[in-house]
Amino acid sequence: MYETLIYQLQEGIATITLNRPDRFNAFNNTLSAELQKALKEAAKDPAVRVVVLTGAGKAFCSGQDLKDIQGQTGTRNLGESVEKRYNPLIKAMHDMPKPIICRLNGVAAGAGCSLALACDMIIASEQASLIEVFVNVGLVLDSGSSYFLPRAVGMKRAFEMATMASKITAHEAHAMGLVNRVAPHDLLDDEVAIVSNYFAKAPTKTIGMIKKMLYQSSESNLDQMLQQESYCQEIAGYSKDYQEGVAAFVEKRRPTFKGE
């Protein structure tokens, strides 16, 4: 189905692997289009309870493939490219009613860094790094970095990363709050499996509403969030997973959530 990525679904976990390792999984037109398609597939499929996003080979994603657009500088409308190729990706990730885990296996640069930041959790290899490299070619942040980065690390650190293209190691990123967990490279899959297996068995509908609420909170006041909590709690209270959760508590057993 896909030329530039691998889509696998197993036991509720959809793993999307960017698969241009010879180009460090850099974006070209095909990859951006196929990733949009894969995200839509994962969002619509009720069998998918959690998405894992990663890269093949040594890199996670090195951003835009500059060789792919060589010779187009000064003539190519980059704003139009961002609107058509990258913004739909970030919006799809932001709006997906399921958790997205970044398996950060290597460098995430430029739009690749933005892609990682748009995930709900980041599990990083000790060999991984993040760099907002846009300024090195005379460009500004795009693909959501100007939204996610300052919210994650604060304005001053975000300014430094964005304007000086500071390379952030996995451990530095963890200390700054950019990534959730750091694992030795050979244990990265084990750490990702712990988290993804948890979400594959969690109350998916509830997780999706929590995700939406947390994003909404950064742009809402207390009264608005209290109203949103009431609205979402009403929906959660009629869910089958809530009924199962209460029954399991009373019966002193582990709940078996179906994501419904």
N, C-alpha and C positions, 0 to 999 in steps of 0.2 A: 504493500500500500504506500510506503514512503521511500523516498530516495535518499534523504539526508538525515533521517532520524529513525530510531527504533522504538516501536510502541509495544509494550508487553503488559498483559493483565494477568495477575495471579493472586488468588485469594483476596480479592478486594483492593489490591495494590496495583495501580497503573504506573508503570515506570516508563518515562519518556527520556530517551537518551539521544542527545544531539550527536550526530554521527558524521562529522567531517574532521576526523582526527588529524589528517594531513595538513589541515588549515587551522588547527587548534579550535575546531568547532565554530569558526567565525561565520557570521550571518552572510548569506547571499539571498537573492530573491526567493529561491526555492525553499531554503530552510525556514525563512520567516513565514512563508505561506503554509508550509507543512506543519509548523509548530502551532499556528493558529488553528488549523484543522484538528490536530491532535488534542489540543486543549478543549475544543468544542466537543470532541468525541468523549473525552473523559467527563466533562461536565454533564452531558446528557445520559450517560450510561449508568443506570441504577446499580450495576454490579461494582462500579468503582466507588470505593469508600475513602481513598486517599491517593494523591498523586506524588510520585517521586520524580524530580527533574534533575538530570545529571548530564555529563559529557563523556564521550568515548575518548580513550587515550589519556594523555597527560593533562589536558586542559578541561576546564568546565566550558568556558566560552570566551573567546578573545575579542568579541564585539563585531563590528562591521568588517567584512573582508575588503580591505582597501584595494587589493589587487583586482577585485571584482568590479570596482568602479574607477580604476585607474584611467586617467585621461578625461574624466568627466568633471573635474574640479572647475568651478566657475560657471559651468553650464547646467549642472544638475540641481534641481530644486530640492534641497535637503529637507525643508519643512514639509513638502508634499510626501517625501519618502518616509519621514517619521510618522506622519498622519496615517499612511496606508500600511506600513510594514510593522512598526514597533508599537505605536499606541494601542492598536487592537489586541496585541499580545498582553500588554500590561493590564489593560482593562479586563480581559478575559480571566487573568489570574486573580485580580482584585475581586472580581464579581463571582468567581467560582464558589459555589456553596459547599465546598469540600476543602480540607487542608492540603496545602502544597508544600512538600518538603524538598529543600534543595540539598542534594548530595554534592557538596562542593569538593570535587576530587582534585582540582588544580586551580590555575589562575582564572579569575573572572575579571575581565577588563572591559572598559567602556560600556557598551550596551549589554555585554555579558555580566558586568557588575550590577547593572540595573536589573537584569533578569533575576539574579540571585536575591537582590534586596526585595523584589516583588513577591518572593516566596514567603510563606507564613512562618517557616522555621528553616534554619540553615545548620546542617551538620557538616562540619569541615574536617578535611584531612589536615594533618600537621603540615603537609606540603602545599596546602592551598594558600592563595592570596587574593586580595581584591584591590583594584586600582581604577580610579576614575580618570581614564587616560585621555579624555576628550580634548583638554586644553593643549596637549602636546601636538595636536594637528590643527589648532586654532578654532576648535568648536566648543560649544556649551554642552552642559549635561542634557541628556534626553532619556527617553524610555522610562520615565518615572523617577530617575535618581534625585531630581530636585525636590520631589515630594517625600520619598522614603528616607533619604540620607539624613537631612537635618532632624527628622523625627526620631531617628535611631541614635544619633550621636551628638546632637546639639548643633547650633549654628556655627560656632567657631571651628570645631573639628571638621564639620562639613565644608566650610569655606576652604580650609587648608587642603583637604583631600581633593576638592574640585579644582582649585586654582594652581596647586603645586603638583598634581598627579602623584600624590604620596602613595607608595605601595604599602599596603597593610597586610602583615602576616596573619595567619590563622589565629595565633595566640593573642596578638594585638587586637584583632577584630573581636575576639571573645571578651577581652577586657573592656572594650568600648561598647559592648552590647550589640554588635553587628551580627554575630553568629551565636547560636544557642549552645552548641557543643563542639569540642575539638577532639579528634581521635587519632591515634597513630594510623598511618596510611593503610597498613595491612589489616587494621581492625575497623576501617571506615564502614564497610558493608555490615558488619555486626551491629554497629551503633545505629546505622540507618534502619536496620531491620527491627531493632527494639522499638524505635519511634513509629515506624510505619505499621508494624503489627499492632501496636496499641490503637492507632487511629482506625485501622481496618476492622477493629472490633468495638469501636466506640459508637455512641449514638450520633450518627453522621448528620442527621437533620439538625440536632442541637448544636453540634460543632459549627455547622454552616452559619447558624444564626449568631452564635458567639463571635465568629469571625467578622460578620457584618457589623455587629454592634461595636466591636473594638475599633474598627476603622471609622465608623460614624462618630465615635466619641471625640476624636481629635478636632472635629469641626462642629461640635454641638455643645450646648450648655447643659447644666444639670437637669433642668426641667425637661428638656427634650430627651435626654437619656433615660430619665425616670419613666417617661411616657413610652419610650421604645422598649425598655425592659418589661413593662407591663404588657405591651403588645406581643412581644416575642414569648413571654412566659405563658400567655394564653394559648399560643400555638403549641408550645412544648408540652403544656399540660394535657392536650388532647392526643399526643403522640403515643404510638404503641411502645416506643422505647421507654417513655415515662412509666407506663403501666408495668412493663417488665422490670424496670429499675426498682419500683416500689415492692413488687412481688418478690424479687430476689432479696431485697433487704429484710422483708418480713420472714422469708423462708431461710435466711442466713446462708445464701449461696451466691455465687458469682452471676451477675446478669448476663444474658445472651442478647445483646442488642442487634437489631436488624437494619438500623439506619432509617427507620420509618417513624 
